[in-house]
Each structure stands twice: as C-alpha cells, then as structure tokens.
C-alpha cells in the first residue's frame, strides 16, 4: 500500500474503533438482542442507550459503517499479498455485516415497538 492508502485505511479503522471503544454501540445492540426478554440489561450504560438520543445512535453507527467501508475499499485496492488481503477483507467484512445489522435494527426500532 502507498502511504496515502495506509493513512486512509487507518483513518477508516479509527472511525469504527473510537466510537466502539467509547460507547460500544454495536456490542450494546447485540448484547441486548441475545438476552432473555425478562431481564434485559445494558452492556455499557452511556448516553447512546437512553431513548432520547436515538438519532445520535443511528448517526454513530452510520459513521462506523462508513469507516469500515473506507478501510475495506483500501484493502481491496492494495497491492498486498493475497493471504493478507483475504484476512483483512474477511475481518472487515464480518464487522461491516455486524455494523449494518446493528444499524438496521436501531433504525427500524427508532420509534419504538407498537402493536
């Protein structure tokens, strides 16, 4: 990879990693999803888990998704060895799918569940 590609690759990873370290939005969604409905607890209580900041939650998940897609683009366009490219693409692909699923769950439930 050229220096410019490496820079954008790490910027893209930082766009995912920094919010995940600070607030754990993706982990919170899946932690809540896999709990029993009788006793749901939040993995990390923060401003994103309260009901008042759903739009901020959706925006941060979108920013994380954008960062992962930027990193994936630079991995696929790089001149790295095939094994390293497959390893990075697999890890980033799984993270993209998990973040996209978390974003779609939060986006579809942003107004709450009504019957």
C-alpha positions as a Markdown table, in Angstrom:
| # | Residue | x | y | z |
|---|---|---|---|---|
| 1 | Unk | 0.0 | 0.0 | 0.0 |
| 2 | Unk | 1.1 | 3.5 | -0.6 |
| 3 | Unk | 1.5 | 5.9 | 2.3 |
| 4 | Unk | -1.8 | 7.7 | 1.3 |
| 5 | Unk | -3.7 | 4.4 | 1.2 |
| 6 | Unk | -2.3 | 3.4 | 4.6 |
| 7 | Unk | -3.4 | 6.7 | 6.0 |
| 8 | Unk | -6.9 | 6.3 | 4.8 |
| 9 | Unk | -7.1 | 2.7 | 5.8 |
| 10 | Unk | -6.2 | 3.6 | 9.4 |
| 11 | Unk | -8.5 | 6.7 | 9.4 |
| 12 | Unk | -11.3 | 4.3 | 8.4 |
| 13 | Unk | -10.5 | 1.9 | 11.1 |
| 14 | Unk | -10.3 | 4.8 | 13.6 |
| 15 | Unk | -13.8 | 5.9 | 12.5 |
| 16 | Unk | -15.0 | 2.5 | 13.7 |
| 17 | Unk | -12.8 | 1.9 | 16.7 |
| 18 | Unk | -13.0 | 5.2 | 18.6 |
| 19 | Unk | -16.9 | 5.1 | 19.0 |
| 20 | Unk | -16.7 | 1.4 | 19.7 |
| 21 | Unk | -14.2 | 2.0 | 22.5 |
| 22 | Unk | -16.0 | 5.0 | 23.9 |
| 23 | Unk | -19.7 | 3.8 | 23.8 |
| 24 | Unk | -19.7 | 0.2 | 22.3 |
| 25 | Unk | -22.8 | 0.8 | 20.1 |
| 26 | Unk | -22.5 | -2.4 | 18.1 |
| 27 | Unk | -21.8 | -4.6 | 21.1 |
| 28 | Unk | -24.7 | -3.0 | 23.0 |
| 29 | Unk | -27.2 | -3.8 | 20.2 |
| 30 | Unk | -26.1 | -7.5 | 20.0 |
| 31 | Unk | -25.9 | -7.8 | 23.8 |
| 32 | Unk | -29.5 | -6.6 | 24.2 |
| 33 | Unk | -30.6 | -8.7 | 21.3 |
| 34 | Unk | -29.4 | -12.0 | 22.7 |
| 35 | Unk | -30.7 | -11.5 | 26.3 |
| 36 | Unk | -33.8 | -13.0 | 27.8 |
| 37 | Unk | -36.8 | -10.7 | 27.4 |
| 38 | Unk | -37.5 | -11.0 | 31.2 |
| 39 | Unk | -34.3 | -9.3 | 32.3 |
| 40 | Unk | -32.7 | -7.1 | 29.7 |
| 41 | Unk | -29.6 | -5.2 | 31.0 |
| 42 | Unk | -27.4 | -2.8 | 29.1 |
| 43 | Unk | -23.8 | -3.9 | 28.4 |
| 44 | Unk | -22.4 | -0.4 | 28.9 |
| 45 | Unk | -24.7 | 2.3 | 30.1 |
| 46 | Unk | -24.0 | 5.6 | 28.2 |
| 47 | Unk | -25.7 | 8.5 | 26.5 |
| 48 | Unk | -26.5 | 6.4 | 23.4 |
| 49 | Unk | -28.5 | 3.8 | 25.2 |
| 50 | Unk | -31.1 | 6.2 | 26.5 |
| 51 | Unk | -34.2 | 6.7 | 24.4 |
| 52 | Unk | -33.6 | 10.5 | 23.9 |
| 53 | Unk | -30.5 | 10.0 | 21.7 |
| 54 | Unk | -31.7 | 7.5 | 19.1 |
| 55 | Unk | -30.8 | 9.8 | 16.1 |
| 56 | Unk | -27.2 | 10.2 | 17.5 |
| 57 | Unk | -27.0 | 6.4 | 18.0 |
| 58 | Unk | -28.0 | 5.9 | 14.3 |
| 59 | Unk | -25.5 | 8.5 | 13.2 |
| 60 | Unk | -22.7 | 7.0 | 15.1 |
| 61 | Unk | -23.5 | 3.5 | 13.7 |
| 62 | Unk | -23.6 | 5.1 | 10.2 |
| 63 | Unk | -20.2 | 6.7 | 10.8 |
| 64 | Unk | -18.8 | 3.4 | 12.0 |
| 65 | Unk | -20.2 | 1.7 | 8.9 |
| 66 | Unk | -18.7 | 4.4 | 6.6 |
| 67 | Unk | -15.3 | 4.0 | 8.3 |
| 68 | Unk | -15.3 | 0.2 | 7.8 |
| 69 | Unk | -16.3 | 0.6 | 4.1 |
| 70 | Unk | -13.5 | 3.1 | 3.6 |
| 71 | Unk | -11.0 | 0.6 | 5.1 |
| 72 | Unk | -12.4 | -2.3 | 3.1 |
| 73 | Unk | -12.0 | -0.3 | -0.1 |
| 74 | Unk | -8.4 | 0.4 | 0.5 |
| 75 | Unk | -7.7 | -3.2 | 1.5 |
| 76 | Unk | -9.2 | -4.5 | -1.8 |
| 77 | Unk | -7.3 | -2.0 | -3.9 |
| 78 | Unk | -4.0 | -2.5 | -2.2 |
| 79 | Unk | -1.0 | -4.5 | -3.6 |
| 80 | Unk | -0.7 | -6.7 | -0.5 |
| 81 | Unk | -0.2 | -10.4 | -0.7 |
| 82 | Unk | -3.3 | -12.4 | -1.4 |
| 83 | Unk | -3.3 | -14.1 | 2.1 |
| 84 | Unk | -3.1 | -10.8 | 3.9 |
| 85 | Unk | -5.7 | -9.2 | 1.7 |
| 86 | Unk | -8.1 | -12.2 | 2.3 |
| 87 | Unk | -7.6 | -12.0 | 6.1 |
| 88 | Unk | -8.2 | -8.2 | 6.3 |
| 89 | Unk | -11.2 | -8.5 | 3.9 |
| 90 | Unk | -12.7 | -11.3 | 6.0 |
| 91 | Unk | -12.4 | -9.4 | 9.3 |
| 92 | Unk | -13.6 | -6.1 | 7.9 |
| 93 | Unk | -16.5 | -7.9 | 6.0 |
| 94 | Unk | -17.7 | -9.5 | 9.2 |
| 95 | Unk | -17.5 | -6.1 | 11.0 |
| 96 | Unk | -19.4 | -4.4 | 8.1 |
| 97 | Unk | -22.2 | -7.0 | 8.3 |
| 98 | Unk | -22.5 | -6.8 | 12.1 |
| 99 | Unk | -22.5 | -3.0 | 12.0 |
| 100 | Unk | -25.0 | -2.9 | 9.1 |
| 101 | Unk | -27.3 | -5.3 | 11.0 |
| 102 | Unk | -27.0 | -3.2 | 14.2 |
| 103 | Unk | -27.7 | 0.0 | 12.3 |
| 104 | Unk | -30.8 | -1.6 | 10.6 |
| 105 | Unk | -32.1 | -2.9 | 13.9 |
| 106 | Unk | -31.7 | 0.5 | 15.6 |
| 107 | Unk | -33.1 | 2.3 | 12.6 |
| 108 | Unk | -36.2 | 0.1 | 12.3 |
| 109 | Unk | -36.9 | 0.4 | 16.0 |
| 110 | Unk | -36.2 | 4.1 | 16.4 |
| 111 | Unk | -39.9 | 4.9 | 17.0 |
| 112 | Unk | -40.4 | 2.0 | 19.4 |
| 113 | Unk | -42.4 | -1.1 | 19.1 |
| 114 | Unk | -46.2 | -0.6 | 18.7 |
| 115 | Unk | -48.9 | -3.2 | 18.3 |
